[in-house]
Amino acid sequence: MSELVQVITWEMAITILGRKTIATKSNAVLIMAFGLLTSFCSQQSRSQSGPLSIRAHIGGAVVPLSRMRDFITGYGHGEFENESVSLLGGLAVTYGFDSNFSIAVITSVNEVRPIFYPDRQAAPEANASWKFLTVPVEARVEYHIPPVLRGANLNIGVGLSAVFASLQQDSNYGIVSETQEPRVWFPRSSTTTSSLGITAAAGVDIPLSSQMSIILQTSYLRTGEVTSFQVSEGQGPAGLKQLPVNLSSFYATLGIGLHL
């Protein structure tokens, strides 16, 4: 089973490296790192495992940015485009108190790049774009349900989370036409911010040996709202408004765990 996971992982990395974009090549680096951990884990041969485990995971993240979408499209009913699923990668450390309860600290990296086209017919080149590089950190208490399917362990967890984010805003969106009102634009800016929240998760742990397992995990992370960007409507300080951004997200990941 572990050999099959390694073959699939390396084939994914080689396929992505064959593409020419920078984004897909960076994705391949995450997948190759995941493959290296898989190879390392498969070489472990201890007969018993302890309460500590480390896992690496890759997967997809959905960050709807619904508050941001509603706010921006209200200015011209243009097209707000956001990635349906963006790549996520990270690490987790878990300590088991007994066979049922454990505590987990999880950190990941995710990048989201939404873009807004105010009027593709009148001004197809005008747009405002953003890049959100987020690092969610979660601390969860997990409950492991006794094995029901050939040793597979189901788990559920709840906890607290913090999202650290680097936010960059770029725009060449000014006055789309002389007759269009309001005259709205998004000043170029960048900032770092953080937001606290809660997290809930559910998953399944499929053991490959006493030291290694495959972990399928889904989690929902709800954060507070940040207003780090400004929207300029009219002239002068009175015309500035705050752009609401909520980085709440849903993750689905595949991980390889090493039990120490």
Secondary structure, 3 states (H helix, E strand, C coil): CHHHHHHHHHHHHHHHHCCCCHHHHHHHHHHHHHHHHHHHHHCCCCCCCCCEEEEEEEEEEECCCHHHHHHHHCCCCCEEECCCCEEEEEEEEEEECCCCEEEEEEEEEEEECCEEECCCCCCCCCCEEEEEEEEEEEEEEEEEEEEEECCEEEEEEEEEEEEEEEEEEEECCCCCCCCCCCCEECCCEEEEEEEEEEEEEEEEEEECCCCEEEEEEEEEEEECEEEEEEEEECCCHHHEEEEEEECCEEEEEEEEEEEC
